[in-house]
Amino acid sequence: MTLTEKLLARASGKAFVRPGDNVWVNADTLLTHDVCGPGTIGVFKREFGQNAKVWDRKRIVIIPDHYIFTADSLSNRNVDILRAFVKEQDLPYFYDVIDDPEGHWVFDAAKGQLKRQYGSSYAGVCHTALPEKGHARPGEILFGTDSHTCMAGAFNMFATGIGNTDAAFVVGTGKLLLKVPQTMRFFLEGELPVGVMAKDIILHVIGDIGFDGATYRAMQWDGPGAFSLNMDDRMTVANMAIEAGAKNGVFAADQKTFDYVDARIKRNGTRSEYTPVDPDPESEQSFVFDKKYDLSKLEPTVAQHPDPGNRALAKALDKVKVDRAYIGSCTGGKTSDFIAFAHVVKGKKVAVDTFGVPATPLVVEELRSTSIGGDSVWSILENSGVLLTENASCAACLGGPVDTFGRMNKPMVCISATNRNFPGRMGHKESKVYLASPYTVAASALTGHITDPREYLS
């Protein structure tokens, strides 16, 4: 069986499953946030009863992150709905934006967008915060009310996004009926050359197969090139499985996985036991697609408007002028992403408005404590002219209310380290978003047009 088939077989109590089988899968964790959480709660109460209890209070993780730092009253109310449900159900894993369990969340627009406006429990972007807080464990099943839940597949999990109705059923029963997907294997060889990042891997692959090329399939990442990637890089690749239409993306576990997971479980005191799923010999795995990719041959890659599959090399797009650059989100707001960005812009000034949104409060701390040539990454970014906020969140990645930090409120061209570029994704429906690695976003911010970053890197 493939990795996904083994994960679903174990979770359904079966010795063997094959693509197309419909199986009842036992969930290990249900993740939700401020956008879909209230709807999930509403369906749960409607179908299970106003006084119903959740299936397992310690397996539900709630992380408000999408429409947080906005004065929009309905968005603020959503966080209050989550808080009330958490209190009612006595849920331990709620990463609230405020510390007062009896309080109400109100964003203070007068303080501006750059300075911190969150309490000690706030965790930031759910997909980055989930593993950071020790909730991603090899061999487990994760359902989340967000399409980029697939990012946790980097940790040898079956992780997939589901809708509010399915999520409500999981909240009440801990189970979900799934069809076992076919598996596509992407066998990575070689090493990434200078100027090329994990983002370039996934943009290259999606450009190869199309933004619907993996529809309801599992994307299994394999080979020495896959294992050479660190966990941040694996998260970047797994995160965008949904951008190819995939049900999930998954990596096998290795010592890098265990070291990352164990350290965060220990730091946060979350459940420590887990059992990874190892790949079967190739002869026992059945792939509907199997292709090798040589990482050493990749170049800085861009996904052009209007979809993630519209691939081109950065060097071929140097005539495309940009009005804005953006680094942030679950896939582009990790510490390593900002460090890469800083290596390009250090000692220089950006030529266009450039917004930086760390994924989590821990990333903010690490950017302040990590130095390059004696200067903190945070100061390098600020000195280069980047508008950098302490308020970790999804921010403009999903557009959001009009006062969202970095949102495009008029037709613009933006180059972004985020993960999706369909029309209207980052705000105005007539804007154009080009997806690229932090290296490429940084180089383009310096020049005002899409730029191959290799000329700025030795």
N, C-alpha and C positions, 0 to 999 in steps of 0.2 A: 504493500500500500504506500501511497505518497504521504507526505507529512500531514496534509490536511485530512486525508482519509483516516490516518491513524488517530489524529486528535478527535475526530468526530466519532470514530468507532469506540474509543475509550469512553467518551462523554455520553454515549448512548447505551453503554453496557453491552456492546456487541464485539464479537471476535473479529469481524470483518465487515467492511462496507465497500460499496462500489459506486461510481458516479451515477447519479439518477435515483439512488435510494432515498426514500423519505424516512427520516429518523427523528425520534424525540431526543433532543440534546439537553443535558443537564448543564445549567450555567454555573460558572464559578464566580463571576462578577457582572453586575449590571451598572453601567455608567450613564449618568445623565447630567444635563447642565441647565442653564437658565432659559434657553430658548425652547427646548423640548420637554424639560422637566415638568412645568406646569400642565402641559397637555397630557403627559404620561400619568401624572397624578390624577387628573380629572377622569381619564378613562379607567384607571384602576378603581377609583371610588364608585364610578357608575356601574362597573361590571362586578366588582367583588363586594361592594357595600360600603357605606360611609364609615363604618367602624372596623372594616377589615384590617388585618395586620399583614405586613410584608412577609414574603416567604423566609427571608433570613436577613435580619437587620445588619449583620456584619459583612454582607456581600453586596451591599448597595453603596456606590460611591457617587456623591453629588458635588460637582465642581462648577460653580458659576464662573463664566469666563467670556461670553460672547458680547452681550450688550450691557457692559458694566459701567464704564466711565463715561456716562452720558446723562444729561439732565432729563432725558425722556422719562416721564413718570410711569408709563406702562412697563418699560424695561426695568426700572427700579422695583416696581411692584412684583415682577416675576421672581426676583431674589427673595422677597418677603414671603411669597407663596412657598418656595422651597424651604425656607427657614421654619415656617409653621408646620409643614409636613414632617420635617426632621424632628421637631420637638414632639409631635404627636406619636411618631413611630420610634422615638429614641434611637436614631441612627447615629453611629459614632463617626462616620466618615463623610462629614459635610465640611467643605473648605470655604467657609463664609467670608464675604468681603468685609464684614464688620465683626467685632468681638462680642458685642452685646446680644445675647440670645433672645432678648425681648425687644430689641431695637428694630428700626426700619432703615433700609439703605436709601440714602439720598446723596447723589453726586454733587459736590460743591463746585459749580462752574467758575465761581469767582477765584478759586485757588489755581485754576488753569489745569492743563492736561499733563504737564511735565512732572510735577511733584507728587509724591506718594499720597494716595487716598484709600488705603486699605489697612485692615487689621492684621493681627499676628497669624491667623489661620488661613488667610487667603493663599491660594495655590497657583493662580494663573491659568494658562491654557490647558484644558483638560487632558489632551493627548500627550503633552509633554509632562504635565504634573502627575499623571497616573503612574508611570514607571518611577518618576522621581520620588514619589511618596510610598513606593514599595507595593503597589497594587498590580504590577505586571509580573507574572510568574510563569516560567516555562511549563508547557504541557496543559495549560488551562484554556477555558472557554471564556471569552469576554464579549458581551453584547453592549453596544453603546448607541445612544440616540443621536448619532452624528456619523456622517459618512466616512470621516477620517479616523474612526476607531480602528481601522485596519493598520494604523501605525504600530500598534502593539504586537503585530506579527513579527516584528524584529526580535521579539523575545521568545520565539518558539511557541506562540499561542495561536489559536484560532480566534481572531478578533475581527468583528464585522459590525457595520452600522445597521440599525433597525429602526423602524418607525415607532411612533408613540403607542399605537395599539399593540404591536408585538411587545414593546417594552413593558407596557402595563401588564400583559400576560406573564412576562418573566417576573416582574415585581411580585405578582400574586402567587406564582407556582414554582418559579425557578427553572422552568423548562421552556423549550421552543421547538416547534417542528421545522426541520430544515431539509432541503434537498441537497444531497452530497454533490459538490461541484466537480467538474473535470479539472485536472491540474495541468498547467503550463509550466515548463521548467526553463529557467534562464540561468545558464551555466556560465559563470564569470571566470575568465582567465586573465593573467597579467596584472599589472599595477597601474594605478592612475598616474598620468604624467603631471608635470607642473602646470598649475592653472586649471586643472580639471577636478571637480568635486563629485560627491555622490549625487547631487542634484542633476548633474550632467548625465549620469548613468540612467536615471529613471526617465529623464526627458528624451534621451536617445531611444530607449526601449519603447516608450509610448509613441514616439514618432515612427518607429518601425512597425508596430502592430496596430496603431490607430487608437483613438480615444474610446473606442468601443471594442477594441480587439480582444479584450479578456472578459467580455460580459458574462456574468455569473460563472466565472472560473476562478480557480486559485492560482496565484502567481508564486511559484516556489523558486527561491533564490539559492543557488548551489555553486559549488566549485571553489577553487583556491582564492579567486578574486572576491567572492562573497565573504569568505572567512577572513580576508585581509582587512575588511572594513571594520572600523570601530562601531560602537553601539549607536552613537549619534548618526553616523552615516547609514547604518542599517535602518534606523527610524526614518530617515529622509526617504529612502527607497521604498520601504513598506507603506509609508504614509500615502503615497500617490498611486497605490494599486487601484483605488477607486477611480482615479483619473483615466484608467484604461477600461473602466467598467467592471473590474474584478470584484468578486465576493470577498476575497481576502488576499493578503500577501503573507508569506511566511518564510522564515529562516530556520535552519537547524540551530541548535544550541551548542556553544563551545565554552571554553574557559572564560572568554571575554564576557559572554552572557552571564555566566554564574557569578563572576566577580562583581559585575554591575548590579545584578539583582540582589545578591546577598548583602552588599554594602548598604543598599537603600532599605531593604527589609530591616536590617539591624538598626539603622539610624532612625527609622520611623515606627518600629515596633509592630509591623504588620505580620500577617500570617507567614511563617517561615518555611513550611513544608511544601514541596512541589516535586513533580516527577516529569522530566522532559521527555519528549518524543523524539526518537532517533530515526533517521531515514533508513528504509530497507535497502538492501542491495539493488542496484539499478535494474537487475533482471526481474525484480519483484515489484517495480514501480511502473505504472502505466501513465504516460504523458500524452495529452492530446496535441501538444506542441513542445518541441525540445530544440533549443538553439543555443549555440555558444557565442559569447561576446568577448572580444579581447579589449580589456580596459585600457591597455597601453595605446590603442589606436583612437581613443575617444578625444574629442576636442570640445572646448566650451560651446555649449548648446543652448538654444533659446526656443521656447514654445511661443509662437506668434499668436496674436489675436486671430480667431476668436475661440480657440480650444487648445487643450494641452497636447494634442497630437500634431499640431501644425508646426513641425520641427524645421529649424534652420540653424546653421552654424553662426555663432556670434560675429565672426569675421566677415560674413556675407551680409550683415545687416547694418554696417557702419553708416549708412545713409539715413537710418531711422532715428529721428530726433525724439528725445524724451523730455517731458515736462516735469516728471517726478520720479524719484527712486524710493523704494520701500524695502526694508528688511525686518522680518518678524514672522509671526504665526507659529503653529506647531512644527511645521517642516522647515522653517527658515529663521526661527527666533531662538535657537539653542546657543549656548555659550560658544561652541566651536564655530557656529555660523558668523557670529559677531567678530570673533578673533580673525577669521579669514577676511572679513570685510575690512578690519582694521589694518591688516598687513598691506592692503592695497592703498588705503587713503592716508596712512600715516605721513605727516608732514605736508599734506596737500589740502586743497579746498574743493569742496563739491561745487559743481556749476549749476545744479538744479536743486529745488527743494527736496530734501532727503529725510525720510522719517524712519526712526528705529524704535521697534517695540519688542523688548525682551519677552520671551514666552512665559517665564515664571519669576517670582521674586528672588529665587535662588540664582537665576541667571543675572539679575541686577547685581547681586552681591559679588558674583564671580567676575563680572566685568569690571567692577571697582577694584578687585583684589588681584586680578591677572595683569601682568605687565608685559609690554613689548619694548625693549630698548630703554627701560627705566620709566616708561609712561604707562599708566593704567589704560586698559582698552577703552574704558568709559571716557577718559579724558582725550584719548586719541580721536574718538568719534566726535565728541563735542567740539574739539579744536578744529576738526575738519569741516564743521558746519552742519553736522547731522542734528536734527531735532530729535532728541532722545528722551523718551519718557520712562519714569520709574514705574508707571502703572501697567504692569504686565497683563496682557489680555489678547483676545483675538483682534481687537481694534478694527482696522479697515479691511482686513482680509475678507470679511463677509459683508462689507459695506456698512450696515448698521444705520442708526439714526444720523441726521445731518451733522450733529456736533461730534461725531466719532473722530478720534485722532487719526489723521492721515487719509480720511475718506475723500474721494474725488467727487465734488459737488457740481462739477461742470465737465464738459468733454475735455479729456486730457489723455496723454500717452504716458503710461507708467511702466517702468521696469521693476519687477518685484521678485523677491525670494519666496513668495507664498506658493500655493499649490493649485490654484484654479483661476482660469482667466476667461470664463464665459462672459458674454456681454452683461454689464451691470453688477458683476461680482464684487468689485471694490467701490461701488457707488454709482455714478452716473451711467446710464445705459449706453450712452454714446462714447464713453471712454474706451480706450484700448489698453489692455494689460499684456505685457510680455513677461513670461516666466523665465527665470534664470538662476544660476547659482549665486551665492553671496559674493564670490569673486567678480563675476560678470556684472552684477548689480553695482558693486562698488566702482569698478572701472567706468561704467556708463554714467554714474553719478558725477564723476570727475570731468567727463568730456561733454556731457549733455546729449550724447547719442549712444546707441548700442555699441559697445566696445569689447573686443577680445581682451580679457584681463592679462594674458600672458606677457604683454609688453610692460606690465607693471610688476611682474614677478620674476625673480631669478631662479 
